[in-house]
Amino acid sequence: MEQNILAISGKPGLYRLLSRGRNTLVVESVDAAKKRHSVGVRDRITSINDISIYTDDEDVPLLTVFKNMFEKEGGKAVAVDAKKASKDELAEYLGSVLPNFDRDRVYPNDMKKIILWYNILVENGYTDFELPKEDEEPAEETAAPEA
């Protein structure tokens, strides 16, 4: 995701980074309200690019889960009402987009957040769920033996 979208502990929803100050960040809510906030160094701030979901194998980046949801829903918001859905309904939906998620370590509140955050992003036009490209080192070329 090109935009730096952040989750801030203790604040609902997602935020877009606008600027950095000496000890603060200026963020804007991703939802329709577009409220701006200043967050300090004591707030726990996490980029959604750095969040991953526990699976039975290795952790899967949240953006990969969002991409799977985007493909499953055809680019639309999830129809499951995360606030009213039961634990089983949430697990069933998440299992449909990430079949091997760890059912012991991914809690119902986490599943709700995943659905709510996905809906916020899609409803506000953030649909590029590609992982940021890391600096890739070129593969070593092996020289053919001389005849």
Backbone as ProteinMPNN parsed JSONL, in Angstrom:
{"seq_chain_A": "MEQNILAISGKPGLYRLLSRGRNTLVVESVDAAKKRHSVGVRDRITSINDISIYTDDEDVPLLTVFKNMFEKEGGKAVAVDAKKASKDELAEYLGSVLPNFDRDRVYPNDMKKIILWYNILVENGYTDFELPKEDEEPAEETAAPEA", "coords_chain_A": {"N_chain_A": [[0.862, -1.164, 0.0], [0.758, 2.041, -1.017], [0.196, 4.469, 0.323], [0.857, 5.496, 3.652], [-0.702, 3.867, 5.958], [-1.977, 3.866, 9.18], [-2.444, 2.227, 12.342], [-3.592, 3.16, 15.467], [-3.045, 2.624, 18.773], [-5.667, 2.518, 21.094], [-7.239, 4.317, 19.736], [-10.013, 4.291, 17.638], [-10.428, 2.851, 14.336], [-8.607, 3.682, 11.268], [-5.694, 5.523, 10.207], [-4.198, 8.021, 8.132], [-0.919, 8.937, 7.434], [0.132, 12.239, 7.572], [2.134, 14.207, 8.115], [5.367, 14.533, 9.695], [6.557, 15.529, 12.818], [8.827, 16.866, 15.271], [8.501, 15.389, 17.74], [6.055, 14.335, 17.238], [3.351, 13.043, 15.212], [1.327, 13.988, 12.493], [-1.808, 12.997, 11.708], [-4.544, 11.803, 9.685], [-7.879, 10.768, 9.81], [-9.014, 7.861, 8.102], [-11.612, 7.432, 7.446], [-14.83, 8.851, 6.395], [-15.031, 11.235, 7.833], [-12.525, 12.48, 8.009], [-10.914, 13.557, 10.068], [-8.317, 15.358, 11.647], [-5.495, 14.583, 13.636], [-3.053, 14.935, 16.208], [-0.47, 12.906, 17.142], [1.493, 11.617, 19.737], [4.814, 10.587, 20.851], [4.383, 8.715, 22.793], [2.157, 7.27, 22.135], [1.108, 4.139, 20.851], [1.894, 3.249, 17.748], [1.253, 1.672, 14.69], [2.1, 0.639, 11.478], [-0.058, -0.586, 8.945], [1.194, -2.102, 7.108], [3.026, -3.533, 8.524], [1.698, -5.355, 10.065], [0.74, -8.677, 10.79], [-0.968, -11.828, 10.379], [-1.535, -14.605, 12.444], [-0.9, -17.915, 11.4], [-1.224, -21.48, 10.826], [1.123, -22.228, 9.678], [3.336, -20.099, 8.703], [3.398, -16.613, 9.611], [1.048, -14.424, 7.996], [1.024, -11.527, 6.014], [-1.086, -8.733, 6.79], [-1.99, -7.206, 4.635], [-2.049, -9.071, 2.583], [-4.166, -10.668, 3.402], [-6.195, -8.744, 3.207], [-6.112, -8.384, 0.43], [-6.988, -10.908, -0.441], [-9.585, -10.786, 0.598], [-10.592, -8.669, -0.901], [-10.589, -9.766, -3.464], [-12.39, -11.904, -3.06], [-14.748, -10.536, -2.386], [-15.215, -9.06, -4.636], [-14.233, -6.459, -4.86], [-15.819, -4.975, -3.204], [-17.303, -3.898, -0.043], [-17.248, -6.001, 2.891], [-19.964, -8.151, 3.518], [-20.615, -9.242, 5.952], [-21.642, -8.294, 9.135], [-19.509, -7.077, 11.247], [-19.702, -6.155, 13.869], [-21.972, -7.333, 14.951], [-21.795, -9.99, 14.4], [-21.401, -13.457, 15.253], [-18.876, -15.325, 17.062], [-18.355, -17.699, 15.666], [-19.329, -17.085, 13.095], [-17.576, -15.039, 12.355], [-15.13, -16.454, 12.372], [-15.676, -18.314, 10.378], [-15.895, -16.649, 8.121], [-13.308, -15.457, 8.021], [-11.85, -17.784, 7.691], [-12.591, -18.405, 5.115], [-11.134, -16.657, 3.563], [-8.587, -16.9, 4.471], [-7.613, -19.788, 4.922], [-5.934, -21.309, 6.684], [-5.641, -19.935, 9.114], [-4.602, -19.367, 12.493], [-6.612, -20.616, 14.789], [-6.537, -20.534, 17.518], [-4.918, -18.407, 18.303], [-5.782, -16.131, 16.956], [-8.025, -13.928, 17.85], [-11.619, -13.299, 18.388], [-12.031, -10.472, 18.52], [-9.863, -9.571, 17.024], [-10.543, -10.585, 14.526], [-12.839, -9.098, 14.047], [-11.717, -6.523, 13.851], [-10.147, -6.838, 11.547], [-12.11, -7.142, 9.537], [-13.583, -4.74, 9.884], [-11.556, -2.788, 9.409], [-10.853, -3.431, 6.761], [-13.28, -2.806, 5.463], [-13.417, -0.033, 5.986], [-11.194, 0.877, 4.533], [-11.832, 0.083, 1.843], [-14.283, 1.41, 1.41], [-13.398, 3.993, 1.348], [-11.772, 4.247, -0.814], [-9.197, 3.101, -0.779], [-7.624, 0.716, -2.203], [-5.388, -0.618, -3.035], [-3.758, -3.245, -2.269], [-1.189, -4.229, -2.296], [1.892, -5.504, -1.156], [4.555, -3.486, 0.113], [7.407, -3.053, -1.922], [10.46, -4.496, -1.184], [13.942, -3.661, -1.113], [15.302, -5.428, -3.548], [17.815, -7.817, -3.962], [19.846, -8.531, -6.714], [19.752, -11.725, -8.273], [22.388, -14.057, -7.951], [24.481, -14.586, -10.658], [25.385, -17.479, -12.391], [28.294, -18.465, -13.929], [28.765, -19.966, -17.068], [30.582, -22.96, -17.549], [33.761, -22.808, -19.117], [34.574, -24.09, -22.345]], "CA_chain_A": [[0.0, 0.0, 0.0], [1.623, 3.204, -1.151], [-0.079, 5.38, 1.43], [1.22, 4.916, 4.939], [-1.902, 3.771, 6.771], [-1.565, 3.521, 10.534], [-3.374, 1.879, 13.418], [-3.11, 3.796, 16.687], [-3.606, 1.966, 19.946], [-6.565, 3.362, 21.88], [-8.08, 5.12, 18.848], [-10.662, 3.402, 16.668], [-10.256, 3.141, 12.919], [-7.286, 3.767, 10.661], [-5.253, 6.894, 9.978], [-3.207, 8.236, 7.08], [0.147, 9.819, 7.887], [0.233, 13.467, 6.793], [3.473, 14.768, 8.277], [6.104, 14.168, 10.899], [7.19, 16.614, 13.548], [9.96, 16.408, 16.081], [8.037, 14.322, 18.633], [4.656, 14.038, 16.939], [2.915, 12.769, 13.847], [0.009, 14.51, 12.167], [-2.528, 11.957, 10.983], [-5.919, 12.099, 9.3], [-8.66, 9.529, 9.803], [-9.273, 7.361, 6.755], [-13.059, 7.419, 7.212], [-15.413, 10.015, 5.732], [-14.889, 12.438, 8.653], [-11.219, 13.072, 7.7], [-10.451, 14.355, 11.203], [-6.871, 15.367, 11.844], [-5.048, 14.437, 15.02], [-1.627, 14.916, 16.461], [-0.173, 11.8, 18.051], [2.819, 11.762, 20.309], [5.715, 9.438, 20.885], [3.905, 7.736, 23.771], [1.11, 6.453, 21.522], [1.615, 2.984, 20.121], [1.49, 3.423, 16.354], [1.715, 0.57, 13.853], [1.704, 0.69, 10.072], [-0.716, -1.843, 8.598], [2.155, -2.898, 6.326], [3.822, -4.329, 9.459], [0.824, -6.261, 10.823], [0.538, -9.974, 10.158], [-1.958, -12.698, 11.006], [-1.016, -15.929, 12.775], [-1.456, -19.078, 10.708], [-0.637, -22.727, 11.289], [2.463, -22.328, 9.108], [4.044, -18.87, 9.038], [2.495, -15.466, 9.649], [0.682, -13.87, 6.696], [0.805, -10.085, 6.132], [-2.476, -8.281, 6.773], [-2.339, -6.758, 3.286], [-2.373, -10.263, 1.802], [-5.529, -11.02, 3.81], [-7.064, -7.742, 2.57], [-6.156, -8.675, -1.006], [-7.876, -12.067, -0.578], [-10.944, -10.311, 0.857], [-10.947, -7.835, -2.048], [-10.903, -10.68, -4.567], [-13.593, -12.657, -2.708], [-15.907, -9.643, -2.373], [-15.332, -8.358, -5.91], [-13.917, -5.044, -4.683], [-16.829, -4.316, -2.371], [-17.182, -4.101, 1.399], [-17.692, -7.305, 3.383], [-21.371, -8.12, 3.913], [-20.732, -9.677, 7.344], [-21.628, -7.189, 10.091], [-18.508, -7.489, 12.235], [-20.093, -5.78, 15.232], [-23.056, -8.195, 15.423], [-21.551, -11.387, 14.037], [-20.937, -14.339, 16.318], [-17.49, -15.802, 16.94], [-18.32, -18.711, 14.616], [-19.496, -16.413, 11.795], [-16.316, -14.347, 12.066], [-14.133, -17.478, 12.057], [-16.038, -18.894, 9.084], [-15.537, -15.701, 7.071], [-11.849, -15.36, 7.931], [-11.406, -19.05, 7.128], [-12.841, -18.428, 3.673], [-10.109, -15.865, 2.879], [-7.298, -17.36, 4.986], [-8.042, -21.075, 5.47], [-5.1, -21.899, 7.722], [-5.336, -19.022, 10.216], [-4.501, -20.046, 13.785], [-7.875, -20.359, 15.486], [-6.273, -20.341, 18.943], [-4.231, -17.137, 18.573], [-6.501, -15.01, 16.344], [-9.226, -13.789, 18.678], [-12.764, -12.679, 17.716], [-11.825, -9.026, 18.367], [-8.942, -9.394, 15.902], [-11.313, -10.843, 13.307], [-13.698, -7.925, 13.855], [-10.876, -5.42, 13.37], [-9.758, -7.112, 10.158], [-13.267, -6.834, 8.687], [-13.874, -3.305, 9.978], [-10.506, -2.039, 8.726], [-10.998, -3.667, 5.324], [-14.427, -2.021, 5.003], [-13.036, 1.388, 6.009], [-10.289, 1.135, 3.41], [-12.531, -0.054, 0.566], [-15.295, 2.46, 1.298], [-12.74, 5.279, 1.158], [-10.968, 4.214, -2.023], [-7.865, 2.518, -0.603], [-7.786, -0.668, -2.65], [-4.104, -1.164, -3.461], [-3.32, -4.074, -1.155], [0.1, -4.836, -2.603], [2.937, -5.295, -0.157], [5.625, -2.617, -0.385], [8.543, -3.808, -2.441], [11.717, -4.293, -0.477], [15.078, -3.603, -2.026], [15.641, -6.789, -3.922], [19.163, -8.004, -4.449], [19.805, -9.363, -7.921], [20.19, -13.107, -8.076], [23.762, -14.27, -8.419], [24.539, -15.302, -11.936], [26.438, -18.496, -12.421], [28.929, -18.461, -15.229], [28.835, -21.273, -17.728], [31.989, -23.393, -17.625], [34.363, -22.622, -20.445], [34.888, -25.352, -23.015]], "C_chain_A": [[0.904, 1.22, 0.0], [1.434, 4.189, -0.003], [0.346, 4.718, 2.725], [0.002, 4.981, 5.847], [-1.506, 3.212, 8.127], [-2.733, 3.102, 11.402], [-2.764, 2.47, 14.681], [-3.83, 3.17, 17.867], [-4.453, 2.956, 20.747], [-7.457, 4.262, 21.046], [-8.716, 4.186, 17.819], [-10.349, 3.806, 15.229], [-8.813, 3.156, 12.476], [-6.973, 5.215, 10.326], [-4.195, 6.927, 8.885], [-2.19, 9.243, 7.602], [0.212, 11.036, 6.978], [1.621, 14.072, 6.887], [4.071, 14.337, 9.602], [6.681, 15.431, 11.512], [8.325, 16.054, 14.373], [9.561, 15.24, 16.986], [6.589, 13.933, 18.37], [4.482, 13.66, 15.468], [1.569, 13.439, 13.665], [-0.65, 13.481, 11.27], [-3.946, 12.431, 10.679], [-6.676, 10.788, 9.247], [-8.997, 9.151, 8.362], [-10.762, 7.4, 6.437], [-13.54, 8.734, 6.59], [-15.215, 11.307, 6.519], [-13.587, 13.181, 8.361], [-10.711, 13.988, 8.821], [-8.942, 14.237, 11.337], [-6.544, 15.332, 13.323], [-3.532, 14.57, 15.055], [-1.38, 13.79, 17.46], [1.28, 11.899, 18.483], [3.612, 10.478, 20.324], [5.246, 8.373, 21.871], [2.789, 6.858, 23.225], [1.752, 5.293, 20.774], [1.036, 3.012, 18.711], [2.087, 2.291, 15.531], [1.212, 0.78, 12.432], [1.025, -0.632, 9.732], [0.168, -2.704, 7.706], [2.941, -3.848, 7.228], [3.0, -5.336, 10.257], [0.691, -7.571, 10.057], [-0.416, -10.807, 11.0], [-1.318, -14.067, 11.242], [-1.707, -16.995, 11.926], [-0.789, -20.321, 11.277], [0.792, -22.903, 10.774], [3.293, -21.124, 9.545], [3.062, -17.714, 8.971], [2.279, -14.909, 8.239], [0.439, -12.369, 6.877], [-0.678, -9.726, 6.014], [-2.893, -7.833, 5.378], [-2.665, -7.927, 2.364], [-3.791, -10.726, 2.127], [-6.517, -10.043, 3.174], [-7.197, -8.002, 1.076], [-7.086, -9.862, -1.273], [-9.332, -11.656, -0.375], [-11.449, -9.508, -0.332], [-11.357, -8.704, -3.232], [-12.194, -11.444, -4.295], [-14.845, -11.797, -2.824], [-16.088, -8.872, -3.68], [-15.111, -6.865, -5.777], [-14.903, -4.282, -3.832], [-16.563, -4.586, -0.894], [-17.725, -5.476, 1.776], [-19.127, -7.185, 3.888], [-21.572, -8.526, 5.37], [-20.653, -8.448, 8.25], [-20.728, -7.592, 11.256], [-18.934, -7.2, 13.668], [-21.141, -6.73, 15.807], [-22.811, -9.68, 15.185], [-21.047, -12.18, 15.237], [-19.49, -14.75, 16.057], [-17.373, -16.801, 15.795], [-18.461, -18.095, 13.226], [-18.214, -15.699, 11.388], [-15.241, -15.342, 11.639], [-14.406, -18.107, 10.694], [-15.632, -17.957, 7.947], [-14.017, -15.622, 6.915], [-11.266, -16.646, 7.352], [-11.619, -19.14, 5.632], [-11.789, -17.627, 2.901], [-8.697, -16.24, 3.326], [-7.537, -18.693, 5.694], [-7.216, -21.599, 6.643], [-4.767, -20.931, 8.869], [-5.408, -19.781, 11.537], [-5.72, -19.677, 14.631], [-7.699, -20.173, 16.989], [-5.686, -18.965, 19.247], [-4.865, -15.929, 17.9], [-7.858, -14.936, 17.026], [-10.372, -13.136, 17.901], [-12.613, -11.161, 17.533], [-10.867, -8.717, 17.226], [-9.68, -9.573, 14.58], [-12.231, -9.657, 12.999], [-12.902, -6.762, 13.284], [-10.495, -5.614, 11.917], [-10.898, -6.722, 9.216], [-13.576, -5.344, 8.697], [-12.832, -2.475, 9.233], [-10.6, -2.216, 7.219], [-12.141, -2.803, 4.775], [-14.107, -0.527, 4.97], [-12.169, 1.718, 4.795], [-11.025, 1.101, 2.07], [-13.548, 1.074, 0.367], [-14.677, 3.833, 1.041], [-11.693, 5.257, 0.046], [-9.548, 3.702, -1.89], [-7.944, 1.035, -0.954], [-6.5, -1.292, -3.175], [-3.512, -1.947, -2.295], [-2.028, -4.823, -1.463], [1.084, -4.528, -1.485], [3.99, -4.361, -0.723], [6.815, -3.455, -0.821], [9.789, -3.454, -1.646], [12.828, -4.215, -1.513], [15.53, -5.022, -2.315], [17.076, -6.83, -4.427], [19.086, -8.877, -5.681], [20.353, -10.75, -7.621], [21.607, -13.262, -8.634], [23.722, -15.07, -9.712], [25.66, -16.313, -11.865], [26.997, -18.52, -13.842], [28.979, -19.869, -15.784], [30.3, -21.686, -17.791], [32.523, -23.239, -19.041], [34.738, -23.97, -21.022], [36.348, -25.493, -23.297]], "O_chain_A": [[1.715, 1.407, 0.907], [2.407, 4.68, 0.569], [0.209, 3.504, 2.877], [-0.29, 6.022, 6.435], [-0.792, 2.213, 8.216], [-3.861, 3.56, 11.222], [-1.572, 2.308, 14.94], [-5.058, 3.185, 17.95], [-4.024, 4.072, 21.039], [-8.349, 4.913, 21.591], [-8.022, 3.379, 17.2], [-10.043, 4.966, 14.95], [-7.915, 2.712, 13.191], [-7.878, 6.037, 10.178], [-3.406, 5.995, 8.73], [-2.562, 10.281, 8.149], [0.332, 10.9, 5.761], [2.223, 14.414, 5.869], [3.381, 13.849, 10.498], [7.222, 16.288, 10.815], [8.733, 14.906, 14.195], [10.231, 14.207, 16.986], [5.965, 13.27, 19.198], [5.336, 13.92, 14.621], [0.754, 13.455, 14.587], [-0.127, 13.132, 10.211], [-4.473, 13.334, 11.329], [-6.178, 9.803, 8.703], [-9.234, 10.015, 7.518], [-11.137, 7.399, 5.265], [-12.736, 9.619, 6.298], [-15.228, 12.385, 5.924], [-13.555, 14.408, 8.46], [-10.152, 15.053, 8.56], [-8.367, 13.162, 11.164], [-7.212, 15.957, 14.147], [-2.84, 14.346, 14.062], [-2.021, 13.737, 18.509], [2.167, 12.223, 17.693], [3.152, 9.428, 19.874], [5.685, 7.226, 21.781], [2.501, 5.806, 23.796], [2.8, 5.444, 20.146], [-0.164, 2.821, 18.515], [3.272, 1.982, 15.652], [0.034, 1.065, 12.217], [1.474, -1.688, 10.178], [-0.076, -3.902, 7.561], [3.465, -4.857, 6.756], [3.559, -6.094, 11.049], [0.547, -7.577, 8.835], [-0.64, -10.526, 12.178], [-0.651, -14.616, 10.366], [-2.926, -16.983, 11.755], [0.109, -20.223, 12.114], [1.581, -23.641, 11.365], [3.881, -21.128, 10.626], [2.01, -17.825, 8.342], [3.184, -14.917, 7.405], [-0.278, -11.973, 7.796], [-1.42, -10.334, 5.243], [-4.035, -8.058, 4.976], [-3.48, -7.781, 1.452], [-4.534, -11.13, 1.232], [-7.556, -10.456, 2.66], [-8.284, -7.854, 0.517], [-7.879, -9.832, -2.215], [-10.216, -12.123, -1.094], [-12.605, -9.648, -0.729], [-12.34, -8.42, -3.916], [-13.01, -11.615, -5.2], [-15.881, -12.261, -3.3], [-17.038, -8.1, -3.804], [-15.728, -6.08, -6.498], [-14.827, -3.057, -3.748], [-15.707, -5.398, -0.542], [-18.557, -6.042, 1.067], [-19.467, -6.238, 4.596], [-22.596, -8.189, 5.966], [-19.716, -7.656, 8.15], [-21.134, -8.349, 12.137], [-18.559, -7.932, 14.584], [-21.199, -6.918, 17.022], [-23.535, -10.527, 15.708], [-20.363, -11.651, 16.113], [-18.957, -14.543, 14.966], [-16.405, -16.762, 15.034], [-17.794, -18.525, 12.284], [-17.81, -15.743, 10.226], [-14.525, -15.11, 10.665], [-13.475, -18.397, 9.942], [-15.093, -18.401, 6.934], [-13.501, -15.711, 5.801], [-10.291, -16.599, 6.602], [-10.906, -19.874, 4.947], [-11.569, -17.882, 1.717], [-7.723, -15.933, 2.639], [-7.651, -18.734, 6.919], [-7.761, -22.273, 7.517], [-3.736, -21.081, 9.524], [-6.186, -20.724, 11.677], [-5.83, -18.554, 15.123], [-8.615, -19.704, 17.664], [-5.924, -18.412, 20.321], [-4.52, -14.797, 18.24], [-8.727, -15.779, 16.804], [-10.139, -12.493, 16.878], [-13.022, -10.622, 16.505], [-11.033, -7.713, 16.533], [-9.472, -8.814, 13.633], [-12.383, -9.261, 11.844], [-13.347, -6.094, 12.351], [-10.516, -4.663, 11.136], [-10.671, -6.048, 8.212], [-13.806, -4.748, 7.645], [-13.189, -1.552, 8.501], [-10.443, -1.249, 6.474], [-11.986, -2.147, 3.745], [-14.486, 0.167, 4.027], [-12.393, 2.721, 4.116], [-10.852, 2.003, 1.25], [-13.656, 1.627, -0.728], [-15.362, 4.739, 0.568], [-10.835, 6.137, -0.028], [-8.759, 3.86, -2.821], [-8.287, 0.204, -0.113], [-6.533, -2.399, -3.713], [-2.843, -1.376, -1.434], [-1.801, -5.919, -0.952], [1.1, -3.424, -0.94], [4.295, -4.427, -1.914], [7.178, -4.437, -0.173], [10.126, -2.284, -1.461], [12.663, -4.653, -2.651], [16.063, -5.717, -1.451], [17.495, -5.984, -5.217], [18.345, -9.86, -5.701], [21.28, -10.922, -6.83], [21.962, -12.669, -9.653], [23.028, -16.08, -9.831], [26.742, -16.036, -11.346], [26.252, -18.586, -14.82], [29.207, -20.836, -15.057], [31.167, -20.854, -18.057], [31.829, -23.504, -20.022], [35.161, -24.876, -20.304], [36.774, -26.502, -23.859]]}, "name": "protein", "num_of_chains": 1, "seq": "MEQNILAISGKPGLYRLLSRGRNTLVVESVDAAKKRHSVGVRDRITSINDISIYTDDEDVPLLTVFKNMFEKEGGKAVAVDAKKASKDELAEYLGSVLPNFDRDRVYPNDMKKIILWYNILVENGYTDFELPKEDEEPAEETAAPEA"}
